[in-house]
Amino acid sequence: MGIKGLQGFVARVCPDACRMVDLREMAEKHRIDHPDFPPVIVVDAMSCVRYWYTPDSWVCGGQWREYLAILEDFIKAFMAAGIKLVFYFDGVVEKKKRDEWIKRRLQNNKEIARIFQFIKTHRKQPGREMFTVPSALPTFTRFALKSLGQETVCTLQEADFEVAAYGLQHNCIGILGQDSDYLIYNTCPYFSIEKLRLDRLVTVMYSREDLCRALGLSLTHLPLFACLLGNDIVPESLLEGFWQKCLVNSPRKNNSYNRRTNILLAVANYISRVPCSYSSLKHLEEVLPLGSDKTILYRGVESYLLPGQQSPWIPPNITNCQTFSLQQQTELCQDKEIFQLAKEQHIQSENYTIFNILSNGEIECSNSLEDECDTEIPGQALIYRPARQHIYSVLLESGKGGPYPLVKEWFVYFGNPLQQPELIQPVQPSIPGGTPNLKTLWFAKGPDVEKQRYSTFLACFHLQDRMEDLQALEAPVAAFCCLLTYLMMQVSSLSLEDLNAFVALILCLKGKSAAQLAGLQLAQVDPRGVHLGAVFVRGLTTLLMANSACGFPFRMDDLMPWEVFDGKLFQEKYQQSHQGCPLEELLEGNESLYTPFQNLKSFICKACMAKKRTIQSRPRGRGFVTETQQREFNPRFQQTHRSSFVPPYRHQMRGFLWRNPQPQGREYGLGYPDRRRRFHLPPRSHR
């Protein structure tokens, strides 16, 4: 979270604390001073993702191949300077920060509503001033960096503490991020991602020492200074009266400054006159209106102490008890071997949400670009809940007898006030013979176990009867079809036109480069297409969760959005389909895609019909051409626009992306250039 207003205060009032530095020069000096240790920058990735995402289009669901190329260029720039990067991602939302998390999510809901209102009014994307990151961007950034060969860490507690600790313990040349808390921690230098010029590798370094000189404080004062301004532990609401007293007595009050700037100067003036001692802290806790919790300042100061550090505000026999400790957890998983593996994979960014569920039965999902006014499409949190319930059952082995553990979900969707978590009951998937246990899914080997992993994964999406057809496809396409079929079954308002758009997307995306996709121009943006794009991308994270729970029947790489989705391309196909354009145009004039199109569509429609779901034609949207308006279609392509789709083939999956038989059945991609190191997790042997 950081300290409100501190970053801007430093830039405006303490310009000497903002130094432009050349990272190449700093790296070279580090090599001279420490010849045995390469220069390392630790990156607070969560505070960087909005700066990394620079593709022009951001509302349509994400320009994933463009984004992947941007990340690759970012890494190459530092590699060329001989600088190693270590990326940290938040792995938890700590209880002490839940209220702030909820506050931000509710605010984001309002911002997203304004974005959709703009799209509906102007039929185009808003300007960058309304920018919000594409749904699930931090999640897929983590896997993208790992696939690009980078050291990527998912934290066990709030990331800023672990980042600051890593920077100190590993003698890093600096921290790259955008969080004013790094001005408070006594750690390595803090570099701005916002001010970074990648072409020259220069940026602003914020100097704690110069900040302290400007404020008349010492480094040991900074943790208390942060607490008395309000942070994640000490709410600002408790400090208003204290600030007013400081303002009255401040000799540095300046009418040309805004109120927040004067508060910072006044609080600094107050602290400079307080002796640095534990008794001073106790006195402050007595005079401030802290309610029943009189240890709040103590805990706030303590939270900034890194491993091995002490503070004059804290008794000398006390060290930071949060040092790399887990939150208080009620472990839902009693098997130590499974729990340890889940923890290792979590830290190494190899699984998705599994450790959070097994450790304390809690999971959260942030905002998605969903239109709260579109009542025909439920929130993605609700669409994928049945699949998650099956995944929870696999993980928590709820069929073993005894009480079923409930999972606490903090999922953002319209109508959920987030006042408390929703308690979700695990539901066993329908698998003949029952669900395999985690020991089998995670540790056992052999072709029978491979089949169990795959079938359990499919059962989470009610597709276990379609395993033979799906295994005939390349892995990314099989995953795409699994997700799309589930989506069509769960959302009754999805139409034949929606299905056509998604199937055309996966076919036309194959082989397209990031540059080709960047060059695609949209005449307009359809809000429902934006909503569907976000829902689909969130579905990919559900695939990640199921894959992690079931022992990785797919490589995680095969489930990534840059393999199967592009926001602008989907928006184009969506509009073409709803305008009733001929299939020849939908497939970009490539008649070789006609049979694959029909085969994939046949598979999805047959799977839906088996669940009593018939997909109807329903062209929609203003300016769209309806079926009753005549178009000159190529006779070969007219079949696309029947009022409902009757599968013309009995079993012809072999016509599309047939992959050669392989012992493990996992080795084929979609045809996108393999520039990245693959990271498949083979099942571990029993240890």
C-alpha positions in Angstrom: 0.0 0.0 0.0 2.7 2.5 1.0 2.2 5.8 2.7 -0.4 8.1 1.1 1.3 11.1 -0.5 4.8 10.3 0.4 6.1 9.6 -3.1 4.7 12.8 -4.5 6.0 14.7 -1.4 9.5 13.5 -2.1 9.3 14.6 -5.7 7.9 18.1 -4.9 9.5 19.0 -1.6 12.7 17.0 -1.5 14.0 17.0 -5.0 17.5 16.2 -3.8 16.2 12.8 -2.7 15.3 12.0 -6.3 18.5 11.2 -8.2 18.7 10.1 -11.8 21.0 7.0 -11.9 22.5 4.9 -14.6 21.9 1.2 -13.7 24.7 0.0 -16.0 27.2 2.2 -14.1 25.9 0.9 -10.8 26.2 -2.7 -12.0 29.7 -2.1 -13.1 30.7 -0.6 -9.7 29.1 -3.6 -8.0 31.1 -6.0 -10.1 34.3 -4.2 -9.1 33.4 -4.1 -5.4 32.0 -7.6 -5.3 33.7 -9.6 -8.1 32.2 -12.9 -6.8 28.6 -11.8 -6.8 26.7 -10.7 -10.0 24.7 -7.5 -9.7 21.1 -8.2 -8.9 17.9 -6.1 -8.9 14.9 -7.4 -7.0 11.7 -6.4 -8.7 8.4 -5.8 -6.9 6.5 -7.2 -9.9 3.0 -6.4 -8.5 3.8 -2.7 -8.6 5.3 -3.0 -12.1 2.6 -4.8 -14.2 0.7 -1.6 -15.1 3.9 -0.1 -16.4 4.9 -3.2 -18.3 1.5 -3.4 -20.0 2.0 -0.9 -22.9 0.0 -2.4 -25.8 -2.5 0.1 -27.1 -5.5 -2.1 -26.5 -6.3 -3.1 -23.0 -10.1 -3.4 -22.7 -10.6 -6.4 -25.1 -9.2 -9.0 -22.8 -5.4 -8.5 -23.2 -2.9 -8.4 -26.0 -1.0 -11.3 -24.7 1.6 -12.0 -27.4 2.4 -8.3 -27.5 2.8 -8.3 -23.8 5.0 -11.3 -23.8 7.3 -9.7 -26.3 7.4 -6.5 -24.1 8.5 -8.6 -21.1 11.1 -10.4 -23.2 12.6 -7.0 -24.3 12.6 -5.8 -20.7 14.6 -8.8 -19.6 17.0 -8.6 -22.5 17.8 -4.9 -21.7 19.0 -5.9 -18.2 20.7 -9.1 -19.4 22.7 -7.0 -21.8 24.0 -4.9 -18.9 24.9 -8.1 -16.9 22.1 -7.5 -14.4 20.2 -10.4 -12.9 16.5 -9.8 -12.1 14.6 -11.6 -9.4 10.8 -11.0 -9.5 8.5 -11.1 -6.5 4.7 -11.5 -6.5 2.2 -11.2 -3.7 1.2 -14.8 -2.8 -1.3 -13.8 -0.1 -3.5 -11.1 1.1 -2.7 -10.8 4.8 -5.6 -10.4 7.3 -4.3 -7.0 8.4 -4.6 -5.8 4.8 -8.0 -7.4 3.9 -10.0 -4.2 4.7 -7.8 -2.2 2.4 -8.0 -4.9 -0.3 -11.8 -4.7 -0.1 -11.8 -0.9 -0.2 -9.7 -1.0 -3.4 -11.8 -3.7 -5.0 -15.1 -1.8 -4.5 -13.4 1.4 -5.8 -12.3 -0.6 -8.9 -15.9 -1.7 -9.5 -16.9 2.0 -9.9 -14.0 2.6 -12.3 -14.9 -0.4 -14.4 -18.5 0.7 -14.5 -17.3 4.1 -15.9 -15.2 2.3 -18.5 -18.2 0.3 -19.8 -20.3 3.5 -19.8 -17.7 5.1 -22.0 -17.5 2.1 -24.4 -21.3 2.1 -24.7 -21.4 5.8 -25.4 -18.4 6.1 -27.8 -18.0 2.5 -29.1 -14.3 2.7 -28.5 -11.7 2.1 -25.8 -11.2 5.0 -23.2 -8.0 6.9 -23.0 -5.1 5.8 -20.8 -6.4 8.0 -18.0 -9.0 5.4 -17.4 -6.6 2.5 -17.8 -7.1 -0.6 -15.8 -5.0 -3.7 -16.2 -6.5 -6.6 -18.2 -8.2 -9.3 -16.1 -5.7 -11.7 -14.5 -2.6 -9.8 -15.8 -0.5 -10.3 -12.6 -1.3 -14.0 -12.6 -0.2 -14.6 -16.1 2.8 -12.2 -15.8 4.2 -14.5 -13.1 4.0 -17.5 -15.4 5.3 -15.4 -18.4 8.4 -14.4 -16.5 9.0 -18.0 -15.4 8.6 -19.3 -18.9 11.2 -16.7 -20.0 13.7 -18.3 -17.7 13.5 -15.7 -14.8 13.7 -16.4 -11.1 10.1 -15.8 -10.0 9.0 -15.9 -6.3 5.5 -16.0 -5.0 5.5 -14.8 -1.4 4.1 -16.4 1.8 3.3 -13.0 3.2 3.0 -9.4 1.9 5.5 -9.0 -0.9 7.0 -5.6 0.1 8.5 -7.1 3.3 10.0 -10.1 1.4 11.3 -7.8 -1.4 13.0 -5.5 1.1 14.5 -8.5 3.1 15.8 -10.1 -0.1 17.4 -6.9 -1.2 19.2 -6.5 2.1 20.3 -10.1 2.6 21.6 -10.6 -1.0 23.3 -7.2 -1.3 21.2 -6.3 -4.3 22.1 -3.1 -6.1 18.5 -2.0 -5.7 14.7 -2.6 -5.6 12.7 -1.8 -8.7 9.1 -0.9 -8.0 6.6 1.9 -7.2 5.8 1.7 -3.5 6.7 4.3 -1.0 7.2 1.7 1.7 10.6 1.1 0.2 11.5 4.6 1.4 10.9 3.4 4.9 12.6 0.0 5.0 16.3 0.2 5.8 17.3 -1.9 2.8 19.1 -1.5 -0.5 18.4 1.5 -2.8 14.9 2.0 -4.3 14.5 2.6 -8.0 11.4 3.8 -9.8 9.8 1.6 -12.5 7.6 4.6 -13.4 10.7 6.7 -14.3 12.7 3.9 -15.9 14.0 4.6 -19.4 14.6 1.1 -20.7 16.6 2.1 -23.8 19.3 3.8 -21.6 18.7 1.9 -18.4 18.4 5.1 -16.3 15.8 5.8 -13.7 15.2 7.8 -10.5 16.7 6.5 -7.2 14.9 7.7 -4.1 17.4 8.4 -1.3 16.3 7.7 2.2 19.2 9.7 3.6 18.3 12.8 1.7 14.6 12.4 2.6 15.7 12.3 6.3 17.8 15.4 5.9 14.9 17.3 4.4 12.6 16.2 7.2 15.1 16.6 10.1 14.9 12.9 11.0 17.2 9.9 11.1 16.7 6.6 9.4 15.5 5.0 12.7 12.7 7.6 12.8 11.2 6.4 9.5 9.1 3.4 10.6 7.4 5.6 13.3 7.0 8.4 10.8 5.2 5.9 8.4 2.9 4.7 11.2 1.9 8.2 12.3 1.0 9.1 8.7 -1.2 6.0 8.4 -0.3 2.7 6.8 -1.6 -0.9 6.4 -1.5 -1.4 10.2 -2.4 2.1 11.6 -5.6 3.4 10.0 -5.6 7.0 8.9 -9.0 7.4 10.6 -7.3 7.1 14.0 -4.8 9.9 13.3 -6.9 12.9 12.2 -6.9 14.5 15.7 -3.2 13.9 16.1 -2.5 15.5 12.7 -4.5 18.6 13.6 -2.4 19.1 16.8 0.8 18.7 14.8 -0.3 21.2 12.2 -1.2 23.8 14.9 2.3 23.5 16.4 4.3 23.1 13.2 6.8 25.9 12.4 7.1 24.5 8.8 3.5 25.1 7.7 3.4 26.5 4.2 0.2 27.9 2.6 1.6 27.1 -0.8 1.5 23.4 0.0 -1.5 21.1 0.1 -2.8 19.8 3.4 -1.2 16.4 3.0 2.2 17.9 2.4 1.8 20.1 5.5 0.8 17.0 7.5 3.9 15.2 6.5 6.1 18.1 7.5 4.2 18.6 10.8 4.4 14.9 11.8 8.2 14.9 11.0 8.6 18.0 13.2 6.8 16.3 16.0 8.8 13.1 15.8 12.1 15.0 15.6 11.4 16.2 19.2 10.5 12.8 20.6 13.3 10.7 22.2 14.0 7.5 20.3 12.9 5.0 23.0 10.4 2.3 23.8 8.9 4.4 26.6 8.3 7.2 24.0 6.4 4.8 21.8 4.4 3.6 24.8 3.6 7.2 25.7 2.4 7.8 22.2 0.2 4.8 22.3 -1.4 6.2 25.5 -2.1 9.7 24.1 -3.4 8.6 20.7 -7.0 7.5 20.3 -6.1 3.9 19.4 -9.2 2.3 21.0 -8.8 -1.0 22.6 -5.7 -2.0 20.6 -2.9 -0.2 22.4 -0.1 -2.2 20.7 -0.9 -0.9 17.2 2.1 1.5 16.9 4.4 -1.2 18.3 3.2 -3.6 15.6 3.4 -1.0 12.9 7.0 -0.1 13.7 7.9 -3.8 14.1 6.5 -4.5 10.6 9.3 -2.5 9.0 12.1 -4.3 10.8 13.9 -6.7 8.5 15.7 -9.9 9.6 18.5 -9.1 12.0 17.5 -5.5 12.5 16.6 -3.7 15.7 15.0 -0.4 16.5 15.2 2.0 19.5 11.4 2.1 19.5 11.4 -1.7 20.2 12.9 -3.4 23.3 16.4 -4.8 22.3 15.4 -8.4 23.2 12.6 -8.4 20.6 13.2 -9.1 16.9 10.7 -9.1 14.2 8.5 -12.0 14.8 7.1 -11.9 11.3 10.4 -12.7 9.7 9.5 -15.1 6.9 6.8 -16.7 9.1 3.5 -17.8 7.8 0.3 -16.3 8.9 -1.6 -18.1 11.6 -3.0 -21.0 9.6 -5.4 -23.8 10.3 -4.0 -26.3 7.8 -6.8 -28.1 5.9 -4.2 -30.5 4.6 -2.8 -32.8 7.2 -0.4 -34.7 4.9 3.0 -33.1 5.5 4.5 -34.3 2.2 1.7 -32.9 0.1 1.7 -29.7 2.1 5.4 -29.2 1.7 5.3 -29.8 -2.1 2.4 -27.4 -2.4 4.4 -24.8 -0.5 7.5 -25.3 -2.6 5.6 -25.0 -5.8 3.8 -21.9 -4.5 7.1 -20.1 -3.7 8.6 -21.1 -7.0 5.5 -19.9 -8.9 4.9 -23.4 -10.3 1.2 -23.8 -9.2 -1.8 -21.6 -8.8 -3.7 -20.9 -5.5 -3.2 -24.5 -4.3 -1.1 -23.6 -1.2 -3.6 -20.9 -0.2 -6.4 -23.5 -0.2 -4.4 -26.2 1.6 -2.9 -23.9 4.2 -5.9 -21.9 5.4 -8.8 -22.7 3.1 -9.0 -19.2 1.7 -8.8 -17.8 -1.9 -9.4 -14.4 -3.5 -9.9 -13.1 -7.0 -9.7 -9.4 -7.9 -11.8 -7.4 -10.3 -12.5 -8.4 -13.9 -13.6 -6.1 -16.8 -17.2 -7.2 -16.5 -20.3 -5.1 -17.2 -22.5 -5.0 -14.2 -25.4 -4.0 -16.3 -25.3 -7.1 -18.5 -27.6 -9.4 -16.5 -27.5 -12.2 -19.1 -23.9 -13.0 -18.3 -23.2 -13.9 -14.7 -20.0 -12.8 -13.0 -17.0 -15.0 -13.8 -16.8 -15.8 -10.1 -20.2 -17.5 -10.4 -19.7 -19.1 -13.8 -16.6 -21.0 -12.7 -17.7 -21.7 -9.1 -19.0 -25.3 -10.0 -15.6 -26.1 -11.4 -13.8 -24.6 -8.4 -16.1 -26.7 -6.1 -14.8 -29.8 -7.8 -11.2 -28.6 -7.6 -11.7 -28.0 -3.8 -13.0 -31.5 -3.5 -9.9 -32.9 -5.3 -7.6 -30.9 -3.1 -9.3 -31.4 0.3 -10.3 -35.0 -0.5 -13.8 -34.4 0.9 -15.0 -37.8 0.0 -12.8 -39.4 2.7 -15.4 -39.2 5.4 -15.8 -36.7 8.2 -17.0 -33.1 8.0 -16.6 -31.4 4.6 -14.2 -28.4 5.0 -15.6 -25.1 3.6 -13.4 -22.8 1.5 -13.6 -19.1 2.1 -13.9 -17.2 -1.2 -13.3 -13.5 -1.6 -14.3 -13.1 -5.2 -15.3 -9.8 -6.7 -18.5 -9.7 -8.7 -21.5 -7.4 -9.0 -23.8 -7.8 -6.0 -21.1 -9.1 -3.7 -20.5 -6.5 -1.0 -17.4 -8.3 0.2 -18.4 -7.8 3.9 -17.3 -11.4 4.6 -16.0 -14.3 2.6 -18.5 -16.7 1.0 -18.3 -20.2 2.4 -18.1 -22.6 -0.5 -18.8 -26.3 -0.2 -16.5 -28.7 -2.1 -18.4 -31.0 -4.5 -17.0 -34.3 -5.7 -16.6 -34.5 -9.4 -18.3 -37.5 -11.2 -15.5 -40.0 -11.7 -16.2 -43.7 -11.9 -14.5 -45.3 -8.9 -14.2 -42.0 -7.1 -11.7 -39.2 -7.1 -8.0 -40.3 -7.0 -6.2 -39.1 -3.9 -3.6 -36.4 -4.0 -0.8 -38.9 -3.3 -1.6 -40.7 -6.5 -2.2 -37.5 -8.6 0.9 -35.7 -7.4 3.5 -38.5 -6.8 2.6 -41.7 -8.7 4.0 -42.5 -12.1 2.9 -44.5 -15.1 0.4 -44.3 -18.0 -2.5 -45.2 -15.8 -1.8 -42.3 -13.5 -1.4 -40.0 -16.5 -4.9 -41.0 -17.6 -6.2 -40.5 -14.1 -4.8 -37.0 -14.0 -6.3 -36.1 -17.3 -9.7 -37.5 -16.6 -9.8 -35.9 -13.1 -9.0 -32.5 -14.7 -11.8 -33.0 -17.3 -14.2 -34.1 -14.6 -13.8 -30.7 -12.9 -15.4 -29.2 -16.1 -18.0 -32.0 -16.6 -16.1 -33.3 -19.7 -14.7 -36.7 -18.5 -16.7 -38.5 -21.2 -14.9 -36.5 -23.9 -11.3 -37.5 -23.1 -10.6 -39.4 -26.3 -11.6 -36.5 -28.5 -9.7 -34.0 -26.5 -6.5 -36.1 -26.4 -6.6 -36.1 -30.2 -5.9 -32.3 -30.2 -2.8 -30.4 -29.5 -2.7 -29.5 -25.8 -3.5 -25.8 -26.0 -6.4 -26.4 -28.3 -7.7 -29.2 -26.1 -7.6 -26.8 -23.1 -9.3 -24.1 -25.1 -12.1 -26.5 -26.2 -12.5 -27.7 -22.6 -12.9 -24.1 -21.3 -15.2 -23.0 -24.2 -17.4 -26.1 -23.8 -17.8 -25.5 -20.1 -18.5 -21.8 -20.7 -21.2 -22.6 -23.3 -22.8 -25.1 -20.9 -22.8 -22.8 -17.9 -24.1 -19.6 -19.6 -27.4 -20.2 -21.4 -27.3 -16.7 -23.0 -24.2 -17.6 -25.1 -25.2 -18.0 -28.7 -24.1 -19.7 -31.9 -22.5 -16.4 -32.9 -20.4 -16.3 -29.7 -19.3 -19.9 -30.4 -18.3 -19.0 -34.0 -16.3 -16.1 -32.8 -14.3 -18.1 -30.2 -13.7 -21.0 -32.6 -12.6 -18.6 -35.4 -10.3 -17.0 -32.8 -8.3 -20.1 -32.0 -8.0 -21.0 -35.7 -6.9 -17.6 -36.9 -4.6 -16.9 -34.0 -2.3 -19.8 -34.9 0.9 -18.5 -36.4 0.2 -14.8 -35.9 3.1 -12.8 -34.5 2.9 -10.1 -31.9 3.6 -7.5 -34.5 0.7 -8.7 -36.7 -1.7 -8.7 -33.8 -0.5 -5.2 -32.8 -1.3 -4.0 -36.3 -4.9 -5.1 -36.2 -7.2 -2.1 -36.1 -10.8 -2.2 -34.8 -13.4 0.2 -36.2 -15.3 0.0 -32.9 -15.4 -1.9 -29.6 -18.4 -3.8 -28.5 -19.0 -3.9 -24.7 -20.4 -7.4 -24.6 -17.3 -8.6 -26.5 -15.2 -6.9 -23.8 -17.1 -8.7 -21.1 -16.8 -12.1 -22.8 -13.1 -11.6 -23.3 -12.6 -11.0 -19.6 -14.7 -14.0 -18.7 -12.8 -16.3 -21.0 -9.4 -15.1 -19.6 -10.5 -15.7 -16.1 -11.5 -19.2 -17.2 -7.9 -19.8 -18.1 -7.0 -19.2 -14.4 -9.5 -21.8 -13.5 -7.8 -24.2 -15.8 -4.5 -23.4 -14.1 -6.0 -24.2 -10.7 -7.4 -27.5 -11.9 -4.2 -28.4 -13.6 -2.2 -27.7 -10.4 -4.7 -29.7 -8.3 -4.7 -32.7 -10.6 -0.9 -33.2 -10.8 -0.3 -31.3 -14.1 -1.9 -33.3 -16.9 -1.0 -30.3 -19.0 2.1 -28.2 -19.1 1.3 -24.9 -17.5 2.6 -23.3 -20.7 -0.2 -24.8 -22.7 -2.8 -23.0 -20.6 -1.4 -19.5 -21.1 -3.4 -16.8 -22.9 -0.7 -16.0 -25.5 -1.3 -19.6 -26.8 -5.0 -19.3 -27.2 -6.4 -15.7 -26.9 -5.9 -12.2 -28.2 -8.3 -9.5 -27.2 -8.4 -7.5 -30.4 -8.6 -10.6 -32.6 -11.5 -11.9 -30.5 -13.3 -8.5 -30.7 -12.9 -8.6 -34.5 -14.3 -12.2 -34.7 -17.1 -11.4 -32.3 -18.3 -8.4 -34.3 -17.9 -10.3 -37.6 -19.9 -13.2 -36.3 -22.7 -11.1 -34.9 -22.9 -9.1 -38.1 -23.6 -12.3 -40.0 -20.5 -12.2 -42.1 -19.8 -15.3 -44.2 -17.5 -17.9 -42.7 -15.0 -17.3 -45.5 -14.5 -13.8 -44.1 -14.6 -15.0 -40.5 -11.7 -17.4 -41.3 -9.8 -14.7 -43.2 -10.2 -16.3 -46.6 -8.4 -19.5 -45.5 -10.6 -22.3 -46.8 -8.2 -24.9 -45.3 -9.7 -23.9 -41.9 -13.2 -24.8 -42.9 -13.1 -28.4 -41.8 -11.2 -27.7 -38.6 -13.8 -25.0 -37.8 -16.7 -27.5 -38.3 -14.9 -30.2 -36.4 -14.3 -28.1 -33.3 -17.7 -26.6 -33.4 -19.2 -30.1 -33.8 -17.3 -31.3 -30.7 -18.5 -28.4 -28.5 -22.1 -28.7 -29.7 -22.2 -32.4 -29.2 -20.8 -32.1 -25.7 -23.4 -29.4 -24.9 -26.3 -31.4 -26.4 -25.3 -34.4 -24.2 -26.1 -32.0 -21.3 -29.4 -30.9 -22.8 -28.0 -27.6 -24.0 -28.8 -26.6 -27.5 -26.9 -23.5 -28.8 -29.2 -21.1 -30.6 -28.4 -18.4 -33.1 -28.9 -14.9 -31.6 -27.2 -12.1 -33.5 -27.2 -8.9 -31.3 -26.1 -5.4 -30.9 -26.9 -2.2 -32.7 -25.6 -2.0 -36.3 -25.3 -5.8 -36.5 -26.9 -7.5 -39.4 -29.6 -10.1 -38.5 -30.1 -13.4 -40.2 -33.2 -12.1 -42.0 -31.1 -9.6 -43.9 -29.8 -11.2 -47.0 -26.1 -11.5 -47.7 -24.4 -13.2 -50.6 -22.6 -16.1 -48.9 -20.3 -18.6 -50.5 -22.5 -21.7 -50.6 -19.8 -23.7 -48.8 -19.9 -21.4 -45.8 -23.7 -20.9 -45.3 -23.8 -23.7 -42.8 -22.4 -21.4 -40.1 -25.6 -19.4 -39.8 -28.2 -22.1 -39.1 -30.6 -21.1 -36.3 -29.0 -23.9 -34.3 -26.1 -26.1 -35.0 -26.5 -29.8 -35.7 -23.1 -31.5 -35.7 -22.5 -32.9 -39.3 -19.8 -35.2 -38.2 -19.7 -38.3 -36.1 -16.1 -38.4 -35.2 -13.7 -36.2 -37.2 -11.5 -34.6 -34.6 -8.5 -36.0 -36.6 -9.1 -33.3 -39.2 -7.7 -30.5 -36.9 -4.3 -30.2 -35.3 -3.8 -33.9 -35.0 -0.8 -34.6 -32.9 1.3 -37.6 -33.4 1.0 -40.3 -30.6 3.5 -39.6 -27.9 4.2 -41.6 -24.7 3.2 -38.7 -22.5 0.9 -37.0 -25.0 2.1 -33.5 -23.9 4.7 -32.3 -26.3 3.0 -30.2 -28.9 2.1 -26.5 -28.9 -0.2 -24.5 -31.0 2.4 -23.3 -33.5 3.4 -20.1 -31.8 7.2 -19.7 -32.0 8.7 -21.4 -29.0 11.0 -18.6 -27.7 10.6 -19.6 -24.1 12.0 -22.2 -21.7 9.3 -24.7 -20.9 8.6 -25.5 -17.3 6.6 -28.7 -17.0 6.5 -30.2 -13.6 6.8 -34.0 -13.7 5.3 -35.9 -10.8 7.7 -36.3 -8.0 8.7 -39.7 -6.7 7.8 -40.5 -3.2 10.4 -39.1 -0.8 
